[in-house]
Amino acid sequence: MRTVPGWIVFTILRVLLFAIPLAVTLSLGVEPWIAALSAAVIGLCLSTIVLVRPRTSFATMLYNTRHRTTSRAHRDNELEDAAIASASSTAASAPADESESEGGAKNHRVEETGTARQF
């Protein structure tokens, strides 16, 4: 049997704890803005009291997601480092041509007069 994730349960219960008091206060003929405000306060109080277990489950899931030992980015960085290392080792073993033996490709800078100058 497949279980529902904790964040979905927590979200649905929070919405219900707002929607039910809102529907009740609106059905009693209370002004809509007062009904929404009172439903928000009632929902907040009830969710603090009633939803202790789903809230801790949700918080634990968030904490575990945030503090993984190996993240996806860490694995991606390792793959990139390996690719760079293999590329640099193959480039080091390749014979260097004449222009690169003098310190790499020639770099030029255009001065204000419009002439190119090697540096």
RAVENNOR-V272172 format. One record per run of one state. SS is the DSSP state (2 for helix, 1 for strand, 0 for the rest). FROM is the first residue (numbers start at 1). TO is the last residue. If there is no record, write none. Layout:
[[SS & FROM & TO] [SS & FROM & TO]]
This chain:
[[0 & 1 & 5] [2 & 6 & 27] [0 & 28 & 31] [2 & 32 & 50] [0 & 51 & 51] [2 & 52 & 66] [0 & 67 & 71] [2 & 72 & 93] [0 & 94 & 97] [2 & 98 & 101] [0 & 102 & 107] [1 & 108 & 110] [0 & 111 & 115] [1 & 116 & 118] [0 & 119 & 119]]
